[in-house]
Structure formats: structure tokens, C-alpha cells
């Protein structure tokens, strides 16, 4: 086999890979063996037709597609691995020559890892985070706990107000004709939840118990039922139940019920401590992001579109994996959201490009500072992984192939590069 590389614009390259006629013959034979059970020719038992007879009847081209599919992945991977090319995209393959008795030639257009002209990465200035916690923030956290511990009470002495939990009967009409799916009985609806058509819930505010009220709305233009989209409608509604939340009193008794503390003052102090910890953690991540963003902004690199697409595609695959864990397929997700693969890919691209540039500059920093993954750091990472997967470290090692181990070491280097640029950053006071 042989490889020729033609460098193109924007860090793209055209690889021309040639496999010998002998390699092609092996692939053609493999294609024949794969398909022979399906081949039927008069005078021969099914699956027993000699290859020469098949090629005589249909031409050798009958096996070309399967032979190419057999040969291309192996030849591509072998030649790329043997070269010093850093390919960062899936190959766009085109067969140039496939003919029995001749070398097999194909091209693969790929994106190559772009070089980085590293900008300033030491002494990057970032704004210092504000870690102060206000009384308002503490009370907001406490109110969440009060909401969780609220009791629901029925209301009969007033009309509906915003935030009420109601039970309603309703029937919808378009041009005074009831439409399918527009009727509901004993339907639970929280006012202000925005689960109904815009404007519907607002018009129930002030409605009395067990009295009819007419609600006039217009269906959104993008409404899922096309026959109703954009049309005005009226709903005849009856509020059958009104309920509201009654929050517990904010006192020592409440603090004792929801925490390990006996007084409200102690409880508030603990909330403050936890908020400081949360802000500190968020500030750390935000500082890392800002420092890396500043380095990217000051650096130059030409990221090929194919590299961005490959990264975005991988992000979609990862997301599909998370959906699968919840029992949902990607196709079902598309149905629920109105997205499709192309739209999702476009949505992912900005995030993919941002992640690529961040990693590229951090790799460049690691190279500049000669940052490496020590054996101690590698062992520590394996220990962490083994705890996550509840597996012995040695077994984890045995399961890793060479490529996975290499990736873990690269990730360690990236983490160390982040630590380096953050440690060398300068913080300025918030304005």
C-alpha cells in the first residue's frame, strides 16, 4: 500500500491511498464468500455457484461495492496510523480506481489538526468573583425550603388569583364549533404555570368557584395542531376547585423541622456557609472559562469546518447516549422538540468550535511549558475512574486499550494546563 498527501486550504488534506491488486483480489473473494449464499443461477444449486461463473454472467463489478467497503477502512486506518498526520475528522471517501487485476485507488479528504499561534497565556487578567452572600440570597434559599414544606389548603371564600392550584372543566370552540381535543373535565391547572395557550390562565384570575367564565385566546401560529394554528378561539370554563399553598412560619420551630439546627439564626448561618461554598465552586469554573477564553481570543488558529462538524456529531452521539439511559431515543426527542439531525448539528456547532479552540490552546500551552502526565497522575486518575465504575484499578488497566490510555493521559495534561494558566492569571476587583 502507499499514501500520497496533498495539503489543501484551511488545514484540509486529500489523501490518495493505493492498495495492491492482490489486496483487491482478497477483498473481491471476501465479497463473493459473503454473498454466495444469496446467488442463484440456473444449473447450479443456490450458494454453490462458482465465482468465475457469477462474474461471467454479471461482470466482476457485482462484487466491487462490497470489496471497496471491505478494503477502504482497513487501508485508510493502516496508512493514517503509519503516517505522522493528525486527522481530526471523519474521511470523505471517493473511489478513484477499482478494476479486477489492477491496484485499488481511493481518496479521503480529511481535516488535519491546526497549528496554534499561541497568544498571551501568562498573567491573563480576569475580574475577581464576588463571594459575598446577601440576606436576600439566604432568604431566597429558605423560601425554597418553605415551598417544599408548604401545605395545600382549599379556598372557598375568594376568586382565583395568580399562583392558585385549580381544577377546571373547559370546552373550546372555533367559530362557535367545538373542536376535537378541546374539552377537558377535572383538569388540574396551576395559574401562572404557562402550560396552556398564552393568555388563557390570566383570564381565569378573578373567576369565582362554580361559575362559568369565557376565555378568549388565539392559537399560536406554530401550534402543533395545524388546523387550529393562528385561529381565534373561545373556551367556556368552570373553576371547580381553588387551592393555595400555605407556607410554614419562618421561626425556630421551622428551622428545627427542616435542619439539624435548633434556631433560625443557626440555620441561616449554615445556609450562608453553603452558599459561599457554592459561589466559590462556581467562581473557580467561571475563572477557568474566562482565562481560557482570553487565551483563545489572543491566539490564532484556522479550525477546519470538518473538524467542527465531527466534534458536533460526537456531541450529538453523547447526548443520544444520555437520552437512551432515560429510555428515550433520538428520534423520539426530535419528535418532541421539532428538531432534526441537521438542525441539531447546526445548534451544536458553536459549542463544538468553542471546545475545540479551548483544547487546542491548552495543548499549545502544555507544549510550551513542557507539561506532561506523570505516572503518579495517571495512577491517580485510574483510581478515581475505578471508584466511579466500582472496579479494581488493575482490572481497569486491563480493560484500557492503547488509544484509551493515550486519551486519559492527554486529558490529564489538559487539566494541568488549565491549572497552570489559572495559577498564573491576575485578578482585578469587580467594578
C-alpha positions in Angstrom: 0.0 0.0 0.0 1.0 3.6 -0.5 -0.1 7.0 0.6 0.2 10.4 -1.1 -0.8 13.6 0.8 -2.0 16.8 -0.9 -2.4 19.7 1.6 -5.4 21.9 0.9 -6.6 25.2 2.3 -7.9 25.6 5.9 -6.0 22.6 7.2 -7.7 20.1 5.0 -5.8 17.4 3.1 -6.5 15.0 0.3 -5.1 11.5 0.9 -4.6 9.2 -2.1 -4.3 5.6 -0.9 -3.4 2.8 -3.2 -3.8 -0.9 -2.4 -2.3 -3.6 -4.5 -4.1 -5.7 -7.0 -3.5 -8.6 -4.6 -5.3 -6.8 -1.8 -8.2 -6.0 -4.1 -8.4 -9.7 -5.1 -8.6 -10.7 -1.5 -11.4 -8.2 -0.9 -13.3 -9.4 -4.0 -13.0 -13.0 -2.8 -14.3 -12.0 0.6 -17.2 -10.2 -1.1 -18.0 -13.3 -3.1 -18.0 -15.5 0.0 -20.2 -13.1 1.9 -22.8 -13.1 -0.9 -22.6 -16.5 -2.5 -25.5 -18.0 -0.5 -27.8 -15.4 -2.0 -26.8 -16.0 -5.6 -28.9 -18.3 -7.8 -28.1 -19.3 -11.4 -29.9 -22.0 -13.4 -27.9 -25.2 -13.4 -26.3 -24.6 -10.0 -27.6 -25.1 -6.5 -28.1 -21.9 -4.6 -24.9 -20.9 -2.8 -22.8 -23.2 -5.0 -22.3 -21.0 -8.0 -18.5 -20.6 -8.7 -17.3 -17.0 -8.6 -16.0 -17.2 -12.1 -19.5 -18.1 -13.4 -21.1 -15.2 -11.4 -18.6 -12.7 -12.8 -19.1 -14.1 -16.3 -22.9 -13.6 -16.0 -23.0 -10.3 -14.2 -19.4 -8.9 -14.6 -16.8 -8.6 -11.8 -18.5 -5.2 -10.9 -21.1 -7.2 -9.0 -18.6 -7.5 -6.1 -16.9 -4.1 -6.3 -19.1 -2.3 -3.8 -18.7 -4.9 -1.1 -15.0 -5.3 -1.8 -14.5 -1.5 -1.5 -16.4 -1.4 1.8 -14.1 -4.2 3.0 -10.9 -2.7 1.8 -11.3 1.0 2.5 -11.5 1.1 6.3 -8.5 -1.2 6.8 -6.3 0.6 4.2 -7.3 4.0 5.5 -6.6 3.2 9.1 -3.3 1.4 8.4 -1.9 4.3 6.2 -3.0 7.1 8.6 -1.6 5.3 11.6 1.7 4.8 9.8 1.9 8.5 8.9 2.6 11.5 11.1 -0.8 13.0 10.2 -3.1 14.1 13.0 -6.5 13.6 11.4 -9.4 15.3 13.3 -12.4 14.5 11.2 -14.2 11.6 9.5 -12.9 10.9 6.0 -14.9 11.9 2.9 -14.0 9.0 0.7 -14.1 8.8 -3.1 -13.1 5.7 -5.1 -10.8 6.6 -8.0 -10.0 3.1 -9.5 -11.5 -0.3 -8.8 -10.9 -2.9 -11.5 -10.1 -6.5 -11.2 -6.4 -7.2 -11.7 -5.4 -3.5 -11.1 -4.4 -1.6 -7.9 -7.3 -0.2 -5.9 -7.1 3.6 -5.5 -9.3 5.9 -3.4 -9.0 9.3 -2.0 -10.0 10.5 1.5 -10.5 14.2 2.3 -9.8 14.9 5.9 -9.2 17.8 8.3 -5.8 18.0 10.0 -5.2 19.3 13.5 -4.5 23.0 13.0 -1.3 24.7 14.3 -1.9 27.3 17.0 -0.1 30.6 17.1 -0.3 31.0 20.9 -1.0 34.4 22.3 -0.5 35.7 25.9 -1.2 32.9 28.4 0.6 34.1 31.5 -0.7 37.0 33.5 -4.2 36.9 31.9 -6.4 39.4 33.6 -9.8 38.4 34.9 -12.3 40.0 37.1 -12.4 38.7 40.7 -15.6 37.0 41.6 -17.8 38.4 44.4 -18.3 35.7 47.0 -20.4 37.8 49.4 -23.8 36.4 50.3 -26.6 38.8 50.9 -29.5 38.4 53.4 -31.8 38.3 50.3 -30.0 35.3 48.9 -30.2 33.5 52.2 -34.0 34.2 52.4 -34.4 33.0 48.8 -32.9 29.6 49.7 -35.0 29.4 52.8 -38.2 30.2 50.8 -37.4 27.2 48.5 -37.4 25.0 51.6 -40.7 26.6 52.8 -42.2 25.9 49.4 -41.2 22.2 49.7 -42.8 22.1 53.2 -45.9 24.0 52.4 -49.3 22.5 52.9 -52.2 22.8 50.4 -55.5 24.2 51.6 -58.8 24.6 49.8 -60.1 28.1 49.3 -63.9 28.9 49.1 -64.2 32.5 50.1 -62.4 34.3 47.3 -61.9 34.1 43.5 -58.9 32.7 41.7 -55.6 34.6 42.0 -52.2 34.1 40.4 -50.4 31.1 41.7 -53.5 29.2 42.7 -53.9 25.5 42.0 -57.2 25.0 40.3 -59.3 22.2 38.9 -61.4 23.2 35.9 -63.8 22.0 33.3 -63.4 23.5 29.9 -64.6 23.3 26.3 -63.1 25.1 23.3 -64.8 26.5 20.2 -63.6 27.9 16.9 -66.2 29.8 15.0 -68.7 28.6 17.7 -68.0 25.0 16.7 -66.4 22.7 19.3 -63.1 21.2 18.1 -61.6 17.8 18.7 -59.4 17.7 21.8 -60.7 21.0 23.1 -62.7 19.5 26.0 -61.5 18.6 29.5 -63.1 17.7 32.8 -61.5 17.9 36.3 -58.3 19.3 34.7 -55.6 20.4 37.2 -54.1 23.8 36.3 -51.8 26.0 38.3 -52.4 29.6 37.4 -49.1 31.2 36.1 -47.6 27.8 35.1 -48.0 28.8 31.4 -49.0 25.3 30.4 -52.0 26.5 28.4 -52.2 28.8 25.4 -50.8 32.3 26.1 -53.4 34.4 27.8 -55.6 31.5 28.9 -54.5 31.4 32.6 -54.5 35.2 33.0 -58.2 35.3 32.1 -59.1 32.8 34.9 -57.8 35.3 37.5 -60.8 36.7 39.3 -63.1 33.7 38.3 -65.5 32.6 41.1 -66.0 29.0 42.1 -68.6 27.0 40.1 -69.3 29.9 37.8 -68.8 29.9 34.0 -66.2 32.2 32.6 -65.4 32.8 28.9 -61.8 32.8 27.9 -60.8 34.3 24.5 -57.4 33.3 23.0 -55.7 33.0 19.7 -53.7 29.8 19.0 -50.0 30.4 18.2 -49.0 30.3 14.5 -46.7 27.4 15.3 -49.3 25.4 17.2 -48.9 21.6 16.8 -52.4 21.1 15.5 -52.2 22.8 12.1 -55.9 23.1 11.7 -56.0 25.4 14.8 -52.8 27.3 14.3 -53.3 31.1 14.2 -57.1 30.9 14.8 -59.1 32.7 17.5 -60.9 30.5 19.9 -63.1 30.8 23.0 -63.2 28.4 25.9 -66.1 28.0 28.3 -64.6 27.3 31.7 -65.8 26.4 35.1 -63.5 26.6 38.1 -64.4 23.6 40.4 -61.7 23.9 43.0 -59.3 26.5 44.2 -56.3 25.6 46.4 -53.3 27.6 47.6 -50.1 26.8 49.4 -49.7 27.8 53.0 -46.1 28.4 53.8 -44.8 27.5 57.3 -43.9 30.4 59.6 -40.2 31.4 59.5 -39.2 30.7 63.1 -37.1 28.4 65.3 -39.6 25.7 65.0 -39.4 25.6 61.2 -35.6 25.6 61.4 -35.7 22.6 63.8 -38.0 20.7 61.4 -36.0 21.1 58.2 -32.5 21.1 59.6 -30.2 19.8 62.3 -30.2 23.2 64.0 -32.4 24.4 66.9 -32.6 28.1 66.0 -33.4 30.1 62.8 -30.1 32.1 63.3 -28.0 28.9 63.2 -30.0 27.6 60.2 -29.4 30.8 58.3 -25.7 30.7 59.1 -25.5 27.2 57.7 -27.3 28.3 54.5 -24.8 31.2 54.2 -21.9 28.8 54.5 -23.3 26.5 51.8 -23.9 29.5 49.5 -20.3 30.7 49.9 -19.1 27.2 49.1 -21.4 27.1 46.0 -20.2 30.5 44.9 -16.6 29.6 45.4 -17.0 26.4 43.2 -18.9 28.4 40.5 -16.3 31.1 40.6 -13.5 28.6 40.1 -15.2 27.2 37.0 -16.0 30.7 35.7 -12.4 31.8 36.2 -11.1 28.8 34.3 -13.5 29.6 31.5 -12.7 33.3 31.3 -8.9 32.7 31.4 -9.1 30.1 28.6 -11.5 32.3 26.6 -9.0 35.2 26.9 -6.1 33.0 25.7 -8.2 31.8 22.7 -9.1 35.4 21.8 -5.4 36.3 21.8 -4.3 33.2 19.8 -4.6 32.4 16.1 -5.7 29.1 14.6 -7.6 28.0 11.4 -10.1 25.4 12.6 -11.5 23.4 9.6 -15.2 23.1 9.3 -14.9 19.3 9.0 -13.3 19.2 12.4 -16.2 21.3 13.9 -18.7 19.0 12.3 -17.0 15.9 13.6 -17.0 17.3 17.1 -20.6 18.4 16.9 -21.6 14.9 15.6 -19.8 13.3 18.6 -21.7 15.7 21.0 -25.0 14.5 19.4 -23.9 10.9 19.9 -23.1 11.5 23.5 -26.4 13.3 24.0 -28.2 10.3 22.4 -26.4 8.0 24.9 -27.8 10.1 27.8 -31.3 10.0 26.3 -31.0 6.3 26.0 -30.3 6.0 29.7 -33.7 7.7 30.3 -35.4 5.3 27.9 -35.7 7.9 25.1 -34.4 7.5 21.5 -33.0 10.4 19.5 -35.9 10.1 17.0 -38.4 10.5 19.8 -36.5 13.5 21.1 -36.7 15.0 17.6 -40.5 14.4 17.5 -41.0 16.1 20.9 -38.8 19.1 20.1 -39.4 19.6 16.3 -35.7 19.3 15.7 -34.0 17.0 13.2 -30.4 15.8 12.8 -29.3 18.7 10.6 -30.8 21.4 12.9 -29.3 19.8 15.9 -25.9 19.6 14.2 -26.1 23.4 13.4 -27.1 24.1 17.0 -24.1 22.2 18.4 -21.5 23.7 16.1 -20.8 27.0 18.1 -20.3 25.0 21.3 -18.2 22.4 19.4 -16.0 25.2 17.9 -15.5 26.8 21.3 -14.5 23.5 22.9 -12.1 22.7 20.1 -10.3 26.1 20.3 -10.1 25.8 24.1 -8.5 22.4 23.9 -6.1 23.5 21.1 -4.7 26.4 23.0 -4.4 24.3 26.2 -2.4 21.7 24.3 -0.2 24.5 22.9 0.3 25.8 26.5 1.2 22.3 27.6 3.8 22.0 24.7 5.2 25.5 25.5 5.6 24.7 29.2 6.6 21.0 28.7 3.6 19.8 30.8 3.4 16.0 30.9 1.2 13.4 32.6 3.3 11.7 35.2 2.8 8.0 36.1 1.6 9.2 39.6 -1.1 11.4 38.0 -2.1 8.6 35.6 -2.5 6.1 38.5 -4.5 8.7 40.5 -6.8 9.2 37.5 -7.3 5.4 37.2 -8.1 5.2 40.9 -10.8 7.8 40.5 -12.2 6.1 37.5 -12.2 2.7 39.2 -14.2 4.2 42.1 -16.8 5.6 39.7 -17.2 2.3 37.9 -16.8 0.3 41.2 -13.9 -1.7 39.7 -10.4 -2.7 40.9 -7.7 -0.5 39.5 -5.8 -3.4 37.9 -8.9 -4.6 36.1 -9.5 -1.1 34.9 -6.0 -1.1 33.5 -6.6 -4.4 31.7 -9.7 -3.1 30.0 -8.0 0.0 28.6 -6.6 -0.2 25.1 -3.7 1.8 23.9 -5.9 4.6 22.4 -7.9 5.0 25.6 -4.8 5.1 27.7 -3.4 7.8 25.5 -6.6 9.8 25.7 -6.6 9.7 29.5 -3.0 10.9 29.6 -4.0 13.8 27.2 -6.9 14.7 29.5 -4.5 14.8 32.5 -2.2 17.2 30.5 -5.2 19.4 29.7 -6.2 19.6 33.3 -2.6 20.5 34.3 -2.5 23.2 31.6 -5.8 24.7 33.0 -4.3 24.7 36.5 -1.2 26.4 35.1 -2.9 29.3 33.3 -5.3 29.9 36.2 -2.5 30.0 38.7 -0.7 32.5 36.5 -3.7 34.7 35.9 -4.2 38.1 37.6 -7.4 39.0 39.3 -8.8 42.5 39.2 -11.5 43.8 41.5 -15.1 43.8 40.2 -16.2 47.2 39.1 
